C-alpha cells in the first residue's frame, strides 16, 4: 500500500470498481497486508484493512453484483515480535473480523505456499515449530475457524529447486522438495480442496514465472525451465 492515505485508497477502490464494471468474475482486494512490504510500516491492522475492504466491496457490487469479492490473503507467518513490520496471519484475520470485514466479502483469501509435506498430512513438518500454516488442512481449518466463510486460495504452490540452482537461504526449508513431489502434492491439494466443500477457488502459484533470486518464483512454476510440466498431468487427473 502506498503512503497515500485516504486519497490513495479512494483511487485504488475506484480502479477496482472499473475492473468490476468490465466484467471481472472475481477480485481480490489487496495482497498480504500483514507485511510492511505491502502495508505502511507501523500501521499494519486488520481493522484498517476492513475499512478499505468495505469501501471496495460497495463500489464493486454497485457496478457488478456478480463479481466475487475476495479478501486479501495474509502472508502465512508465525512471527509475533515485530508488530510494526509483521503481524501473524491469524491475529490479522481476527482483527479483520472484529472490524466487520465479513460483511464485505464473498470469500476469504488464503496463500498456501510453504508446504514441504503432503497436503493430507497434519503433523510431522521437519521445521519443528508446527505452526498451523505449515499444513494445508491447518490453514484451511484455521481460517474457517476464525471467519466461518468459504476460502479462496489465490496462491497455492510448492517450491522446488530441481533443475535450478540452490534455493536462497530464506527458502532453504524447501531444499529437499522434488519436482515429482510438487506435481503430486498440487494434485492432492486440488482434490482435497474440491472434496472439502469449503473452497470456492484455487489458483496454482504459479504457471511459468522465470524470476529466480531472493524471491525464487521460478521454483514454484509448474512449467519448468526445460519446458516440461509434470504437474500438468497430475492436476488434469485430480478429482
C-alpha positions in Angstrom: 0.0 0.0 0.0 1.4 3.4 -1.0 1.8 6.1 1.6 -1.0 8.0 0.0 -3.6 7.8 2.8 -7.3 8.1 2.0 -6.7 9.7 -1.3 -4.8 6.6 -2.5 -7.5 4.3 -1.1 -10.2 6.2 -2.9 -8.2 5.9 -6.2 -7.5 2.2 -5.6 -11.1 1.3 -4.9 -12.2 3.4 -7.9 -9.8 1.3 -10.0 -11.3 -1.9 -8.6 -14.8 -0.6 -9.5 -13.7 -0.1 -13.1 -12.4 -3.6 -13.3 -15.7 -5.0 -11.9 -17.5 -2.9 -14.5 -15.6 -4.6 -17.2 -17.0 -8.0 -16.1 -14.4 -9.4 -13.7 -15.6 -12.7 -12.2 -13.7 -12.2 -9.0 -11.4 -9.5 -7.4 -9.0 -10.0 -4.5 -8.8 -6.7 -2.6 -5.1 -6.2 -1.9 -2.3 -8.7 -1.2 -0.7 -9.8 2.1 -1.5 -6.6 4.1 0.0 -8.1 7.3 3.5 -7.4 6.0 5.3 -4.0 5.8 6.3 -4.5 2.2 2.5 -4.4 1.4 1.1 -2.0 4.0 2.8 1.0 5.7 5.2 0.1 8.5 3.7 0.7 11.9 0.2 0.8 10.5 -0.5 -2.9 9.9 -4.0 -3.6 11.1 -6.8 -5.9 10.2 -9.2 -3.2 11.4 -7.8 -0.6 9.0 -7.9 -3.2 6.2 -11.6 -3.9 6.9 -12.4 -0.2 6.3 -10.8 -0.4 2.9 -12.5 -3.7 2.1 -15.9 -2.2 2.9 -15.3 0.7 0.5 -14.1 -1.7 -2.2 -17.0 -4.1 -1.8 -19.6 -1.3 -2.1 -18.0 0.1 -5.2 -17.6 -3.3 -6.8 -21.1 -4.5 -6.1 -22.6 -1.2 -7.3 -21.5 -1.9 -10.8 -21.4 -5.7 -10.9 -23.2 -7.6 -8.1 -21.9 -10.9 -9.7 -18.2 -10.1 -9.1 -17.0 -12.2 -6.2 -15.1 -10.1 -3.7 -12.2 -11.9 -2.1 -10.5 -10.5 1.0 -6.7 -10.0 0.8 -4.8 -13.2 1.7 -2.5 -12.5 4.6 1.1 -13.9 4.4 1.3 -17.1 6.4 3.7 -16.2 9.3 4.0 -17.1 12.9 6.2 -14.0 13.6 5.0 -12.1 16.7 7.9 -10.0 17.9 7.9 -7.3 15.1 4.4 -5.8 15.4 5.3 -2.7 13.3 6.5 -4.8 10.4 4.8 -8.2 10.5 1.6 -9.4 12.1 0.7 -13.1 12.4 -1.9 -14.0 9.9 -4.3 -15.4 12.4 -4.2 -12.2 14.5 -4.7 -10.1 11.4 -7.7 -12.2 10.4 -9.3 -11.8 13.8 -8.8 -8.1 13.6 -10.4 -8.0 10.2 -13.4 -10.0 11.6 -13.6 -7.6 14.5 -13.7 -4.7 12.1 -16.7 -6.1 10.3 -14.9 -7.3 7.3 -17.0 -10.4 7.0 -19.9 -8.2 5.9 -17.9 -7.1 2.8 -16.6 -10.3 1.3 -17.8 -13.3 -0.6 -14.7 -15.4 0.1 -11.7 -15.3 2.4 -8.3 -15.1 0.6 -5.5 -17.5 1.6 -2.0 -18.2 0.4 -0.6 -21.7 1.0 3.0 -21.6 -0.3 5.2 -23.0 2.5 4.3 -26.7 2.5 7.0 -29.4 2.5 4.8 -32.3 3.4 1.9 -33.9 1.5 -1.4 -31.8 1.9 -3.1 -34.7 3.6 -0.5 -34.6 6.4 -1.5 -32.7 9.6 1.7 -33.2 11.7 5.4 -34.0 11.4 6.7 -31.0 9.5 10.5 -31.2 9.9 10.9 -27.5 10.8 9.7 -28.3 14.3 7.7 -25.3 15.2 4.4 -26.9 14.0 2.8 -23.6 13.1 -0.6 -24.3 11.6 0.0 -22.8 8.2 2.8 -25.4 7.5 -0.1 -27.8 6.7 -2.8 -27.5 4.0 -5.6 -28.6 6.4 -4.1 -26.4 9.2 -4.5 -23.3 7.1 -7.9 -24.3 5.7 -9.4 -25.3 9.0 -7.6 -22.5 10.9 -9.0 -19.8 8.6 -12.5 -21.2 8.6 -12.5 -21.4 12.4 -11.8 -17.6 12.5 -14.0 -16.5 9.7 -16.7 -19.1 9.2 -16.7 -18.3 5.5 -15.6 -20.1 2.3 -11.9 -20.0 1.4 -10.3 -18.9 -1.8 -6.7 -20.0 -2.3 -5.4 -17.2 -4.5 -1.9 -18.7 -4.2 -1.2 -22.4 -3.7 2.1 -23.8 -4.6 5.2 -25.8 -3.7 8.7 -24.6 -4.3 11.4 -26.9 -5.6 14.9 -26.2 -6.9 15.1 -29.3 -9.1 16.6 -28.2 -12.4 17.5 -24.9 -11.0 20.3 -23.5 -8.7 20.0 -24.0 -5.0 17.3 -22.1 -3.3 18.3 -18.9 -1.5 18.8 -19.1 2.3 15.4 -17.8 3.2 13.8 -20.7 1.3 16.3 -23.4 2.4 13.4 -25.1 4.2 12.3 -26.5 0.8 15.7 -27.7 -0.3 14.6 -31.4 -0.3 11.3 -30.9 -2.2 11.4 -32.7 -5.6 9.7 -31.9 -8.8 7.6 -35.1 -8.6 6.5 -34.1 -5.1 5.5 -30.7 -6.3 3.4 -32.3 -9.1 1.8 -34.9 -6.7 1.1 -32.5 -3.9 -0.5 -29.9 -6.1 -2.9 -32.5 -7.4 -3.7 -33.8 -4.0 -4.3 -30.3 -2.7 -6.7 -29.6 -5.6 -8.6 -32.8 -4.9 -8.8 -32.2 -1.2 -9.9 -28.6 -1.8 -12.6 -29.8 -4.1 -13.8 -32.5 -1.8 -13.9 -30.2 1.3 -16.9 -28.2 0.2 -15.2 -25.2 1.8 -13.1 -24.0 -1.0 -14.6 -21.8 -3.8 -11.5 -21.1 -5.8 -7.9 -22.4 -6.1 -5.2 -20.7 -8.2 -1.9 -22.6 -8.7 1.1 -20.5 -7.8 2.5 -20.3 -10.4 2.5 -21.4 -14.1 5.7 -20.1 -15.8 7.4 -17.4 -13.8 11.1 -17.1 -14.5 12.4 -14.9 -11.7 14.8 -16.8 -9.5 16.7 -14.7 -6.9 15.9 -13.9 -3.3 12.3 -14.4 -4.3 12.6 -17.7 -6.3 9.3 -17.6 -8.1 10.5 -19.9 -10.9 10.9 -22.6 -8.2 7.1 -22.6 -7.7 6.4 -22.6 -11.5 4.9 -25.8 -12.8 6.3 -25.2 -16.3 10.0 -25.8 -15.7 13.0 -24.3 -17.5 13.2 -27.2 -19.9 9.6 -26.8 -20.9 8.3 -29.9 -19.0 5.3 -29.7 -16.7 4.9 -32.8 -14.5 2.1 -31.1 -12.6 0.0 -30.5 -15.7 -0.8 -34.2 -16.0 -1.3 -34.8 -12.2 -3.6 -31.7 -12.0 -5.6 -32.9 -15.0 -6.3 -36.1 -13.3 -7.1 -34.6 -9.9 -10.7 -35.1 -8.6 
